Amino acid sequence: MKRTPQIVAITLIVAICVWAHSQSRSPQYTTIVIDCVGRTDHPVFPIIISSSAEEAERYRQELFSDPITVFVHVYIVRGSALTQITNIPMLKGDLKQSSADNRPQVAPVLSVVVATGHNSKKITVDAEDSIRLLSDIRKCVPGYPPVVEELSEMEGRMHQYRKQPK
Protein backbone atom coordinates (compact mmCIF):
# COMPACT_ATOMS: atom_id res chain seq x y z
CA MET A 1 0.00 0.00 0.00
CA LYS A 2 2.89 2.41 0.70
CA ARG A 3 4.13 2.02 -2.86
CA THR A 4 0.81 2.97 -4.48
CA PRO A 5 1.33 6.77 -4.16
CA GLN A 6 4.85 6.41 -5.57
CA ILE A 7 3.63 4.36 -8.53
CA VAL A 8 0.83 6.87 -9.18
CA ALA A 9 3.32 9.76 -8.99
CA ILE A 10 5.75 8.09 -11.39
CA THR A 11 2.93 7.23 -13.82
CA LEU A 12 1.68 10.82 -13.69
CA ILE A 13 5.18 12.22 -14.35
CA VAL A 14 5.68 9.89 -17.33
CA ALA A 15 2.25 10.81 -18.74
CA ILE A 16 3.01 14.55 -18.42
CA CYS A 17 6.42 14.13 -20.11
CA VAL A 18 4.92 12.15 -23.00
CA TRP A 19 2.16 14.74 -23.45
CA ALA A 20 4.65 17.66 -23.35
CA HIS A 21 6.88 15.95 -25.91
CA SER A 22 3.96 15.31 -28.26
CA GLN A 23 2.89 18.97 -28.00
CA SER A 24 6.38 20.26 -28.82
CA ARG A 25 6.71 18.37 -32.12
CA SER A 26 6.13 20.36 -35.28
CA PRO A 27 3.18 19.32 -37.38
CA GLN A 28 4.30 17.52 -40.51
CA TYR A 29 2.39 19.24 -43.29
CA THR A 30 1.66 17.38 -46.51
CA THR A 31 0.52 20.37 -48.59
CA ILE A 32 1.66 23.99 -48.91
CA VAL A 33 -0.41 26.48 -50.94
CA ILE A 34 1.24 29.80 -51.84
CA ASP A 35 -0.86 32.57 -53.36
CA CYS A 36 0.18 36.15 -54.12
CA VAL A 37 -2.61 38.50 -53.08
CA GLY A 38 -2.75 42.18 -54.01
CA ARG A 39 -1.83 44.36 -56.96
CA THR A 40 0.99 43.26 -59.24
CA ASP A 41 1.96 44.32 -62.75
CA HIS A 42 0.79 40.95 -64.16
CA PRO A 43 -0.90 37.83 -62.77
CA VAL A 44 1.08 35.65 -60.39
CA PHE A 45 -0.63 32.27 -60.22
CA PRO A 46 -0.84 30.16 -57.06
CA ILE A 47 1.56 27.31 -56.33
CA ILE A 48 0.60 24.08 -54.57
CA ILE A 49 3.42 21.86 -53.31
CA SER A 50 2.24 18.54 -51.92
CA SER A 51 3.29 14.98 -51.27
CA SER A 52 -0.19 13.78 -52.29
CA ALA A 53 -1.78 14.34 -55.70
CA GLU A 54 -5.27 13.80 -54.26
CA GLU A 55 -4.74 16.32 -51.47
CA ALA A 56 -3.24 18.87 -53.87
CA GLU A 57 -6.26 18.55 -56.15
CA ARG A 58 -8.66 18.89 -53.23
CA TYR A 59 -7.00 22.13 -52.09
CA ARG A 60 -6.93 23.44 -55.66
CA GLN A 61 -10.71 22.96 -55.90
CA GLU A 62 -11.38 24.17 -52.35
CA LEU A 63 -9.30 27.37 -52.40
CA PHE A 64 -9.62 28.58 -55.97
CA SER A 65 -12.57 29.09 -58.28
CA ASP A 66 -12.77 28.92 -62.07
CA PRO A 67 -10.95 30.10 -64.15
CA ILE A 68 -8.03 30.36 -61.69
CA THR A 69 -8.00 26.60 -60.98
CA VAL A 70 -6.72 26.06 -64.52
CA PHE A 71 -3.67 28.25 -63.86
CA VAL A 72 -2.68 26.89 -60.42
CA HIS A 73 0.76 25.27 -60.56
CA VAL A 74 0.69 21.91 -58.74
CA TYR A 75 3.89 20.08 -57.85
CA ILE A 76 4.13 16.70 -56.17
CA VAL A 77 7.33 16.25 -54.14
CA ARG A 78 8.75 13.66 -51.75
CA GLY A 79 7.59 13.75 -48.15
CA SER A 80 11.15 14.53 -47.07
CA ALA A 81 11.07 17.80 -49.04
CA LEU A 82 7.84 18.83 -47.29
CA THR A 83 9.36 17.90 -43.94
CA GLN A 84 12.20 20.32 -44.68
CA ILE A 85 9.67 23.01 -45.62
CA THR A 86 7.72 22.33 -42.42
CA ASN A 87 10.87 23.05 -40.42
CA ILE A 88 11.22 26.58 -41.83
CA PRO A 89 10.97 28.89 -38.80
CA MET A 90 8.43 31.21 -40.46
CA LEU A 91 5.97 28.36 -40.89
CA LYS A 92 6.34 27.58 -37.20
CA GLY A 93 5.17 31.07 -36.32
CA ASP A 94 8.44 33.04 -36.44
CA LEU A 95 7.09 35.94 -38.50
CA LYS A 96 5.10 39.12 -38.27
CA GLN A 97 1.78 38.29 -39.87
CA SER A 98 0.09 40.92 -41.93
CA SER A 99 -3.00 42.18 -40.13
CA ALA A 100 -4.89 42.84 -43.36
CA ASP A 101 -6.47 39.39 -43.74
CA ASN A 102 -9.99 40.70 -44.33
CA ARG A 103 -9.25 43.94 -46.19
CA PRO A 104 -8.61 44.26 -49.93
CA GLN A 105 -4.88 44.09 -50.61
CA VAL A 106 -3.10 46.88 -52.45
CA ALA A 107 0.46 45.84 -51.68
CA PRO A 108 1.22 42.26 -52.67
CA VAL A 109 1.41 39.79 -49.80
CA LEU A 110 1.59 36.03 -49.73
CA SER A 111 -1.29 33.96 -48.48
CA VAL A 112 0.21 30.64 -47.35
CA VAL A 113 -1.93 27.66 -46.40
CA VAL A 114 -0.15 24.77 -44.71
CA ALA A 115 -2.17 21.60 -44.39
CA THR A 116 -2.31 17.97 -43.39
CA GLY A 117 -5.41 16.25 -44.69
CA HIS A 118 -8.43 18.39 -43.81
CA ASN A 119 -6.56 20.36 -41.13
CA SER A 120 -5.04 23.59 -42.36
CA LYS A 121 -3.91 26.99 -41.21
CA LYS A 122 -3.56 30.18 -43.20
CA ILE A 123 -0.72 32.65 -42.78
CA THR A 124 -0.54 36.05 -44.47
CA VAL A 125 3.04 37.20 -45.02
CA ASP A 126 4.02 40.77 -45.96
CA ALA A 127 6.24 41.49 -48.98
CA GLU A 128 9.44 41.78 -46.91
CA ASP A 129 9.05 38.46 -45.10
CA SER A 130 7.65 36.72 -48.18
CA ILE A 131 10.97 37.10 -49.99
CA ARG A 132 12.75 35.31 -47.17
CA LEU A 133 10.04 32.61 -46.96
CA LEU A 134 10.10 31.93 -50.71
CA SER A 135 13.89 31.73 -50.64
CA ASP A 136 13.79 29.28 -47.72
CA ILE A 137 11.21 27.08 -49.47
CA ARG A 138 13.28 27.17 -52.68
CA LYS A 139 16.31 25.85 -50.77
CA CYS A 140 14.23 22.85 -49.63
CA VAL A 141 13.34 21.71 -53.16
CA PRO A 142 16.54 21.92 -55.25
CA GLY A 143 15.74 18.58 -56.91
CA TYR A 144 12.57 20.04 -58.45
CA PRO A 145 13.67 22.68 -61.02
CA PRO A 146 10.11 23.67 -62.08
CA VAL A 147 9.21 24.39 -58.44
CA VAL A 148 12.41 26.39 -57.96
CA GLU A 149 11.62 28.38 -61.12
CA GLU A 150 8.05 29.23 -60.00
CA LEU A 151 9.20 30.20 -56.49
CA SER A 152 11.98 32.35 -57.97
CA GLU A 153 9.49 34.13 -60.24
CA MET A 154 7.17 34.84 -57.32
CA GLU A 155 10.14 36.03 -55.25
CA GLY A 156 11.15 38.33 -58.13
CA ARG A 157 7.68 39.91 -58.10
CA MET A 158 8.05 40.64 -54.39
CA HIS A 159 11.49 42.18 -54.99
CA GLN A 160 10.02 44.40 -57.72
CA TYR A 161 7.33 45.64 -55.38
CA ARG A 162 9.88 46.47 -52.65
CA LYS A 163 11.97 48.49 -55.12
CA GLN A 164 9.01 50.63 -56.26
CA PRO A 165 8.89 54.14 -54.84
CA LYS A 166 6.16 54.48 -52.22
Backbone bond lengths (Angstrom), bond angles and torsions (degrees), N, CA, C in turn:
res aa  C-N    CA-C-N  psi(-1)  N-CA   C-N-CA  omega(-1)  CA-C   N-CA-C  phi
1 M - - - 1.448 - - 1.524 112.11 -
2 K 1.358 117.63 -32.61 1.464 119.96 -178.86 1.523 111.31 -68.23
3 R 1.314 116.85 -24.89 1.464 119.94 -177.06 1.534 112.11 -82.73
4 T 1.300 118.66 -17.59 1.462 121.87 -177.25 1.521 112.10 -57.89
5 P 1.335 121.44 -47.96 1.470 119.82 177.79 1.535 112.66 -61.21
6 Q 1.317 116.54 -36.34 1.463 119.76 178.84 1.530 111.10 -66.54
7 I 1.313 116.39 -42.50 1.467 120.78 179.47 1.525 109.57 -64.97
8 V 1.339 117.19 -42.63 1.454 121.09 178.32 1.529 110.16 -62.52
9 A 1.324 117.05 -42.64 1.466 121.04 -179.80 1.524 110.99 -63.70
10 I 1.318 117.43 -44.38 1.465 121.26 179.55 1.534 110.26 -64.51
11 T 1.316 117.10 -43.40 1.464 121.31 178.36 1.523 110.61 -61.01
12 L 1.314 116.82 -43.02 1.460 121.44 179.13 1.527 111.38 -63.79
13 I 1.319 117.34 -42.52 1.476 121.39 178.46 1.524 110.40 -62.83
14 V 1.324 117.49 -44.58 1.467 120.81 179.30 1.524 110.04 -62.98
15 A 1.333 117.68 -43.42 1.465 121.17 -179.98 1.524 110.85 -61.97
16 I 1.328 118.03 -41.76 1.462 121.69 179.28 1.526 110.46 -65.57
17 C 1.320 117.74 -41.96 1.471 121.07 179.20 1.526 111.42 -64.04
18 V 1.325 117.10 -43.04 1.466 120.52 178.66 1.524 109.92 -63.86
19 W 1.323 118.07 -43.14 1.461 121.71 179.64 1.537 110.47 -63.06
20 A 1.348 116.70 -45.59 1.469 120.57 -179.47 1.524 110.89 -61.91
21 H 1.333 116.77 -40.75 1.465 120.49 179.35 1.530 110.43 -64.74
22 S 1.311 117.56 -41.87 1.463 120.05 -179.05 1.530 111.25 -67.70
23 Q 1.333 118.27 -30.00 1.453 121.49 178.65 1.524 111.69 -75.67
24 S 1.318 118.09 -26.72 1.462 121.23 -176.31 1.527 112.77 -82.75
25 R 1.315 118.60 -15.58 1.462 120.63 -178.96 1.520 110.50 -72.00
26 S 1.315 115.99 141.69 1.458 121.31 177.59 1.522 109.29 -72.53
27 P 1.330 116.61 142.70 1.455 117.52 173.94 1.520 109.55 -66.49
28 Q 1.296 117.13 142.27 1.454 121.21 179.03 1.523 108.13 -97.84
29 Y 1.314 116.78 97.13 1.445 121.71 -177.34 1.518 110.56 -72.42
30 T 1.318 116.13 149.03 1.458 121.18 178.36 1.524 111.69 -112.43
31 T 1.343 117.09 -8.54 1.466 120.95 178.99 1.521 109.80 -145.61
32 I 1.332 115.94 137.37 1.460 123.01 174.80 1.532 106.38 -126.06
33 V 1.337 116.60 127.42 1.467 121.60 178.10 1.528 106.98 -116.04
34 I 1.329 116.82 124.43 1.460 121.93 -178.76 1.524 108.12 -119.14
35 D 1.323 115.68 122.64 1.457 121.03 -178.11 1.526 109.20 -132.54
36 C 1.315 117.04 129.94 1.459 122.41 176.62 1.518 107.98 -86.32
37 V 1.336 116.05 121.44 1.458 121.66 -177.12 1.525 107.96 -115.56
38 G 1.308 117.35 136.59 1.461 121.27 179.54 1.510 110.76 118.31
39 R 1.320 115.17 -177.35 1.461 121.32 -176.25 1.522 111.39 -79.78
40 T 1.324 115.18 129.83 1.470 121.51 172.61 1.520 107.17 -135.64
41 D 1.341 116.50 167.22 1.458 119.05 -177.08 1.527 112.87 -73.35
42 H 1.328 118.38 -20.25 1.463 122.54 172.12 1.521 108.73 -154.44
43 P 1.324 117.94 162.86 1.469 120.15 -174.76 1.528 112.83 -58.36
44 V 1.318 115.19 139.65 1.456 122.52 172.66 1.524 104.75 -120.30
45 F 1.315 116.72 111.20 1.458 120.55 -172.90 1.522 111.69 -84.08
46 P 1.329 116.34 149.36 1.463 121.46 -178.02 1.526 112.65 -62.34
47 I 1.340 113.62 155.98 1.461 121.81 177.83 1.523 107.55 -123.44
48 I 1.336 116.19 132.31 1.461 121.31 173.05 1.515 107.20 -117.50
49 I 1.329 115.68 124.15 1.465 121.70 176.22 1.517 105.65 -115.68
50 S 1.327 116.91 123.71 1.463 119.80 -175.23 1.523 110.64 -146.64
51 S 1.321 114.75 159.92 1.457 119.69 172.95 1.528 110.08 -98.35
52 S 1.335 117.33 1.14 1.459 122.29 -178.05 1.529 109.89 -134.86
53 A 1.327 116.16 120.27 1.468 120.36 179.48 1.525 110.97 -62.80
54 E 1.325 117.14 -38.89 1.463 120.85 -179.36 1.526 111.06 -65.19
55 E 1.323 116.30 -43.97 1.464 120.15 -179.81 1.535 110.78 -67.24
56 A 1.317 117.03 -40.01 1.466 120.77 177.69 1.528 110.32 -60.45
57 E 1.317 116.54 -43.92 1.464 119.83 -179.94 1.525 111.01 -66.01
58 R 1.324 116.91 -38.99 1.463 119.96 179.19 1.527 110.76 -62.31
59 Y 1.337 117.42 -44.57 1.463 120.16 178.67 1.528 111.81 -68.77
60 R 1.306 117.71 -32.87 1.468 119.99 175.99 1.531 109.59 -60.68
61 Q 1.330 116.35 -46.96 1.470 120.65 -179.51 1.524 112.14 -70.19
62 E 1.324 116.98 -36.01 1.461 121.91 -176.02 1.533 112.35 -74.17
63 L 1.315 117.68 -39.22 1.466 120.95 -172.79 1.523 114.76 -94.12
64 F 1.322 117.37 -21.67 1.459 119.04 -173.95 1.527 110.15 -128.29
65 S 1.327 115.05 143.04 1.457 119.74 179.06 1.528 109.57 -104.33
66 D 1.339 115.41 166.57 1.465 119.76 176.50 1.511 109.23 -62.83
67 P 1.271 122.19 145.57 1.452 129.70 0.81 1.533 113.39 -89.44
68 I 1.340 117.45 1.51 1.469 119.92 -175.75 1.524 112.28 -62.72
69 T 1.338 118.56 -33.02 1.466 119.94 -178.00 1.522 112.17 -55.69
70 V 1.323 116.99 -29.70 1.460 121.33 179.91 1.526 111.08 -67.48
71 F 1.325 116.89 -31.10 1.464 121.56 -174.25 1.530 114.40 -96.95
72 V 1.328 118.15 -2.00 1.464 121.25 179.42 1.530 108.21 -69.04
73 H 1.328 115.71 131.21 1.465 121.12 178.12 1.527 107.97 -89.39
74 V 1.339 116.75 119.62 1.464 121.80 -179.05 1.519 108.74 -112.67
75 Y 1.329 115.65 129.16 1.460 121.57 179.24 1.520 109.18 -128.43
76 I 1.317 115.88 130.11 1.460 121.68 177.28 1.532 106.93 -102.15
77 V 1.333 115.09 124.70 1.468 121.36 -177.50 1.528 109.21 -126.08
78 R 1.321 115.60 168.13 1.469 120.95 176.62 1.525 110.14 -65.45
79 G 1.315 115.37 152.14 1.457 120.83 176.92 1.516 112.42 -58.46
80 S 1.335 116.90 -32.80 1.467 120.06 -179.49 1.534 111.20 -64.54
81 A 1.326 116.93 -34.56 1.472 119.78 177.87 1.530 109.93 -66.74
82 L 1.326 116.95 -41.45 1.466 119.73 178.29 1.518 111.39 -68.03
83 T 1.321 117.31 -32.69 1.465 120.05 176.09 1.520 109.80 -62.81
84 Q 1.338 116.87 -41.21 1.466 120.09 176.64 1.524 110.88 -62.83
85 I 1.329 116.70 -41.92 1.463 120.35 178.58 1.522 110.16 -63.41
86 T 1.318 116.68 -42.14 1.470 121.67 179.22 1.526 111.26 -57.11
87 N 1.318 117.00 -32.66 1.462 120.71 -177.05 1.530 113.74 -82.78
88 I 1.317 118.05 2.59 1.470 120.78 175.67 1.524 107.73 -66.97
89 P 1.336 117.41 126.50 1.469 120.13 -176.12 1.524 114.69 -53.01
90 M 1.327 118.50 -37.27 1.468 120.18 -179.41 1.520 112.05 -60.87
91 L 1.317 117.18 -36.41 1.458 120.08 -178.80 1.527 111.57 -76.49
92 K 1.319 116.01 -12.00 1.465 120.58 175.45 1.523 110.98 -92.52
93 G 1.316 117.05 1.42 1.459 120.20 177.43 1.510 114.46 109.98
94 D 1.330 118.66 5.55 1.461 122.39 -179.09 1.527 110.43 -88.41
95 L 1.347 116.74 61.97 1.441 120.11 175.65 1.513 109.85 -157.67
96 K 1.326 114.01 160.44 1.463 119.84 174.30 1.511 106.24 -89.50
97 Q 1.328 116.33 112.06 1.455 119.45 -179.86 1.513 110.09 -77.13
98 S 1.308 114.85 143.64 1.458 119.92 175.39 1.519 107.94 -67.53
99 S 1.325 117.12 138.69 1.458 120.10 -178.15 1.521 111.83 -89.78
100 A 1.299 118.41 4.98 1.461 121.96 -173.60 1.526 112.78 -96.67
101 D 1.337 118.02 37.16 1.460 120.82 -177.57 1.520 113.63 -58.65
102 N 1.325 118.51 -37.10 1.454 120.67 -173.41 1.519 113.70 -103.76
103 R 1.311 118.25 -0.51 1.464 121.16 179.80 1.519 109.43 -100.69
104 P 1.348 116.62 153.38 1.465 118.65 175.99 1.530 109.78 -62.01
105 Q 1.309 116.38 139.17 1.460 121.44 -177.49 1.520 110.73 -90.86
106 V 1.321 115.68 131.68 1.460 121.26 172.01 1.522 107.39 -100.53
107 A 1.316 116.32 -53.97 1.457 120.88 176.69 1.523 108.35 -78.12
108 P 1.328 117.59 139.53 1.457 118.35 179.40 1.528 111.07 -67.79
109 V 1.316 115.02 136.78 1.462 122.85 173.36 1.516 106.17 -134.48
110 L 1.322 115.65 165.28 1.456 119.46 175.46 1.517 109.02 -100.49
111 S 1.299 115.57 135.14 1.447 122.26 169.48 1.523 104.81 -103.19
112 V 1.331 117.09 117.23 1.457 121.82 -176.98 1.520 108.57 -116.80
113 V 1.322 116.12 124.24 1.461 121.19 174.90 1.513 106.73 -110.41
114 V 1.328 116.14 124.38 1.460 121.44 174.93 1.516 106.44 -111.58
115 A 1.341 116.33 134.05 1.458 119.10 -171.39 1.520 113.01 -145.00
116 T 1.318 113.28 153.57 1.456 123.50 168.17 1.512 105.46 -133.25
117 G 1.313 117.14 113.56 1.457 119.88 -177.81 1.518 110.46 59.84
118 H 1.332 116.34 -127.77 1.465 121.06 -179.85 1.532 112.47 -89.23
119 N 1.308 118.11 -4.38 1.464 121.82 179.56 1.520 109.11 -91.93
120 S 1.335 115.73 126.31 1.458 118.75 -179.37 1.519 109.82 -146.04
121 K 1.332 114.08 160.26 1.460 119.67 171.48 1.517 107.62 -137.34
122 K 1.328 114.34 147.77 1.463 120.71 -177.82 1.517 109.09 -111.41
123 I 1.316 115.02 135.43 1.463 122.32 178.75 1.521 107.16 -125.27
124 T 1.320 117.34 133.42 1.459 121.18 174.78 1.518 107.52 -107.30
125 V 1.336 116.12 123.87 1.461 122.12 -173.20 1.523 109.22 -116.44
126 D 1.340 117.46 128.97 1.466 120.12 179.93 1.527 110.86 -69.36
127 A 1.325 115.84 169.12 1.470 121.68 -173.94 1.527 112.08 -57.84
128 E 1.321 117.17 -41.22 1.470 121.01 -178.61 1.529 111.51 -61.96
129 D 1.334 116.05 -52.78 1.467 119.96 -179.14 1.518 112.27 -70.47
130 S 1.331 117.78 -28.32 1.462 120.14 -177.56 1.528 111.23 -64.41
131 I 1.312 117.04 -33.53 1.466 120.19 178.35 1.519 109.87 -62.43
132 R 1.315 116.16 -45.23 1.466 120.50 178.67 1.535 111.19 -65.44
133 L 1.338 117.20 -42.05 1.460 120.89 179.95 1.526 111.10 -63.57
134 L 1.327 117.32 -46.49 1.467 120.51 179.46 1.524 111.29 -61.72
135 S 1.319 116.43 -40.06 1.459 120.70 177.75 1.531 110.99 -63.74
136 D 1.322 116.72 -42.58 1.467 120.93 178.96 1.530 111.13 -64.07
137 I 1.333 117.17 -42.19 1.468 120.25 178.82 1.527 109.61 -64.68
138 R 1.329 116.38 -42.14 1.469 121.44 -179.91 1.530 111.22 -57.82
139 K 1.325 116.68 -38.89 1.471 121.06 179.52 1.531 112.20 -66.81
140 C 1.333 117.17 -21.42 1.468 121.20 -179.20 1.526 113.01 -84.59
141 V 1.327 117.49 -13.07 1.470 120.14 -175.38 1.534 112.78 -126.85
142 P 1.334 118.74 45.50 1.468 119.05 -176.76 1.526 112.95 -65.02
143 G 1.319 118.29 -22.51 1.462 121.59 -179.74 1.519 113.58 -81.28
144 Y 1.325 117.02 5.07 1.465 122.01 -178.98 1.527 109.00 -125.97
145 P 1.346 118.07 79.07 1.466 121.30 -175.81 1.533 115.04 -53.05
146 P 1.342 120.43 -39.58 1.477 117.97 178.65 1.535 112.50 -63.57
147 V 1.318 117.34 -35.12 1.464 120.67 178.37 1.521 109.43 -67.97
148 V 1.329 116.28 -44.76 1.463 121.30 178.73 1.521 109.94 -58.69
149 E 1.330 116.94 -42.53 1.466 121.42 -179.41 1.534 111.08 -63.16
150 E 1.322 117.57 -45.92 1.475 120.92 -180.00 1.531 111.21 -64.54
151 L 1.332 116.61 -43.04 1.464 120.23 178.93 1.523 110.58 -64.46
152 S 1.335 116.90 -39.11 1.468 120.97 178.65 1.523 110.99 -64.49
153 E 1.335 116.64 -39.86 1.464 119.80 179.02 1.527 110.47 -64.62
154 M 1.324 116.18 -43.59 1.467 119.65 179.29 1.535 109.86 -64.65
155 E 1.315 116.69 -40.66 1.464 121.66 177.84 1.533 110.14 -61.95
156 G 1.341 116.62 -40.26 1.461 121.19 177.37 1.522 112.23 -60.54
157 R 1.329 116.60 -39.44 1.473 120.73 177.90 1.527 110.14 -62.80
158 M 1.316 116.88 -39.93 1.465 120.27 179.17 1.530 110.58 -67.48
159 H 1.333 117.06 -39.05 1.473 120.65 176.07 1.524 110.47 -61.78
160 Q 1.333 117.12 -42.98 1.465 120.81 179.24 1.518 110.88 -59.76
161 Y 1.314 116.54 -42.52 1.461 119.28 -179.77 1.527 110.41 -63.25
162 R 1.332 117.20 -43.62 1.474 120.64 -178.86 1.509 111.89 -62.48
163 K 1.340 118.02 -31.90 1.461 121.64 -177.86 1.508 113.60 -81.05
164 Q 1.349 117.47 -12.22 1.468 120.40 -179.72 1.517 109.85 -71.17
165 P 1.336 116.61 142.23 1.464 119.04 176.20 1.526 109.40 -67.12
166 K 1.304 115.82 140.03 1.476 121.22 -178.08 1.495 110.44 -83.61
